[in-house]
Amino acid sequence: MIITTSICANYLDKALVLANSIKQNSKGCHFVLCLVEDSLPNLEELKAFDEVVLAKDLGIPNFDNFIFQYDIVEASTAVKGHLMAHLLSKFPETNCVYIDPDCQVFSDLAELREITLEQPIVLAPHLLEPGNIDMEISSLKHGVFNLGFLALRPCAESRRFAKWWADRLYHFSHADFNRGLFTDQKWINLAPCFFNVHILRHTGYDFATWSFMERQLTKDSSGAYFANNKPLRFVHFSGFDSGTFRWAFKSWGTEQNQALGEELAAQYEERLASYSSINAKKIPWSYSVYKDGLKIKKTTRSFFSNNFGHFSHINPFAQPKAIKTPNGLKAKVSSIKTRVRGKIGRVLRSI
């Protein structure tokens, strides 16, 4: 089984925790790291990964122009469709699993091995039970399925899916709720309509903040964790850096979930600290600046994305003046139009 994740260098410590947890708990997996950077950092720790591929080497057309559209968060998700298509092509007889870098595997992904023998596409929803209206609305806003996890069996159907997803993310992996977009995730609401999708309902997969209200954590005498009495396969520590992870289980979890949630968080924090020497958070993103070192503004990226065809003949990183307008007027006008369209949409939805 191929397991992969995509990151910018500031998430290297998290990816290392993920990779090592897979090697400890799910034997025989080949871990491929996709790095959304211009070059590989000179770090000994990269040897922990079985393979490292730069996003620019995935075969994405006109890569510099593609990546220029996105900020650091959007970029690491925008490449995921092309990453999965790349792996399906390179490993035509091996199942490919994507897991977000801020996850930790706690036991063998046994069910996944069985399911992907027959199912071409496996997705995990944020919610498995109805009950909390706020969580349901949040799921509608951010996406029904959590794309911190995805499994594909090499076949015509999964390749068709990966190509469709990659095509959509080429221009539309923005975090733009006014347009119905949330990076790579909202597109997958459509996947069961277009493709043969299996929905994974195992409560031990993708345990996260959105799971605290519907899944009860337990721990046996051997130290193994369970979620609703099923083996805990992996925890998604989404929102860990901001404190949201700890806040959520303290606010929403049962007394037992609060205690075990804090235990999991403390262990994860300790594992991250073991890689503190690489100072991952301080590694600057290769694509945050022009070739001359000047920082790229968000408004410039938006203006470039909205006028992508006009700039297809230039390298935006090498020619910043080519996409600048006098006083930034056009960029400002484009930004204003976007805000106005968003306000109009909110008014219409309230009628």
C-alpha angles and dihedrals in degrees: 000000000000115000120190143173135184124224147155113236093264088073096051094111091054093047089051091053089050094048094049093047089054092050090049097047111022109045124203096031122137110218118211119189117203110204118199095207135107092244142001116273114238096248129141089213091072087079087075088075120075090218137004122201125184114229090232088063095057092091095254108165116247089357099186092055091044095052094041089070094065140067120225096275095044093046096057089054097039092066096053097091092051090044092056092045089051093051094046088054096044095044103034095170102040130083115244123214126188118205124176116249094241092067133099124205115222103179142006116299089232098152091051092056089055098042095050091056086077110010118078097200127027122190134176121216122221090235131036099180134041118235117097113070094198092055091047092051090048089052090052090050099046101029136288092246126051108232092200080096134040133152127197131187112210107255140113092274096053091045090051089051094048092050092049092048093047091049092052094046092051090081105003112055093108126130092238114140092178088066094042093255132131107173111274096336111075092057090067091065083080096048097090088052094054105029144035099267129179115207112216110219099176107131092213093067123085096000104183146138090297089056100055096091097049105032127064118210120218135171129209130214092269091058095253117144127224135192113208087344094304121113112270104243102178140347121219106214093199111168093017097134093048093049093245093120094058093039092053098053091043091050101038108020129094117250090265093047090050092054096044092039090056089048091054092045093050091050091049091049090052092051091050090049090057087069096044091114092074091058090214096179090058096053105109117232112250093221098048093088141041120253089267091057098253112141117249115235122227090233090056091052091050092048091049092049093049090051098035097139092053092058100038092110096059137066101237093200092057098039109043092158090059092067098037120098128200107291088346088279098150092047090051092048090050090050092049091050090052092051092047092051089050092051092048090051092052091050093050092048090053094055 
